Amino acid sequence: MRIWLYGPPTDMRKSFDGLSALVKSQLDEDPADGQLFVFINRRRTQLKVLYFDRGGYCVWAKRLEQGQFHPQGQGNKQRLEWTELKLILEGIDLRSIRRFKRYKRPNEVRCAV
């Protein structure tokens, strides 16, 4: 499963249609492709995840009562691993994480942290 982080701040009033339109126009991806698309607001206190289930679109949301989300990287589109998304949700700054070298298959694509 691919996970994409949309870099620019997102208006959290957007829901199914607005977020899927962002995916099509800005990320150039098909929102019904079974991938997860992560959006964060300007203050970095709210996060939404858009995905397509067998029957239709789903939106999962989280609003922090204190603190901010700390996604790493810049740009319009960034690929995340499941563990990176979990760290963002737990409030861990990805820039402070040190990864140790692990085996990976030659054809495996991996995001740098």
N, C-alpha and C positions, 0 to 999 in steps of 0.2 A: 504494500500500500504506500502510495506517495503522499507526502504531506508538504503543502506549499504555504509559506508565510508571505502575505501581501505586505510589502514594506511601507508604503505611505499610510498615514493615519486614515482611519475609516470612520465615517459617520455611523454610529451605532443605532441610529433609527432605521437603518437598512435591515431588511430581513431576507426572506427567500428570494424574491425577484431581484431586489437591488444588489444583493451579494452575488447572485449567479450572473447578473449582467456585468459586474466588476470582473468576475473570473473570465468571462468570454472576451470582454473588450480590453482589459488591462493585462491579464496574465496569459491570454491567448490559449486557454485550456478549455476543455469540455467539462462543465460542472457536474454532468451526469455520468462521469467516467469512473466513479468509485474512489476518487481521491479526496483527501481532506484539504480544505482551504481555511487558513487561519487569518483573522483580521483583528487588529488592535486599534483602539481609539487614540486620539492625540495625547490625552493625559496619561495614557498607558495604564488605565485603571479598569478597562473593560476589554473583553476578548470574546470573539464569536468564532465558531467553527462551522463551516457549511460542508455538508456531504450529501451524497445521493444514496439512499437505501433502495432496496428492491421496489418499493412502492412509491417513492417520491423523495423530495428534498427534506433534510433535517437540519436544524440549526441548534447548536449547543452554545450556551452563553455562560460567562462567569464575570461577576463584578466584584472587585476587591473592596473591602471596607477600609483597608489601610494598605499603604505601599503601592508599588507599581510592578508591572510586568517588565522584564528586561530581555527582550529579544536581541540577538546578536546580528550584526551585518546591516547592510544598507542595500538600497536598490528596490526595484519594483517587485522582484520575485526571488524568494530564497527557498531552497529545498531543505526540509528538516527531517531528522530521524525521529522515530517515536520517542526515544529517550530524551531528545532535545526538547520536544514539545512538553513532555512531562516535567522537565526541569523548569521550563518557563512557567508552567502552571503552578509549580511549587514555590516560585519566587526566587529561583537561583539564577544569578547572573552568569550567562554562558561564557562570558569573557574570563571569569575567574576559575573555570574548570580546566584542569590539566588532564589530557588524555594520554594514556600510555599506549605504546605500539601494540597492535594486535594483528593477528593473521587476517587477511582478507583475500578473497578470490580475485584473480586478475581482472575479471569482467565486472566486478562489483563496483558501483559508483557510490561514494560516500561523501557527505558534507563535512567540511572542516569546521572544527570548533576552536 
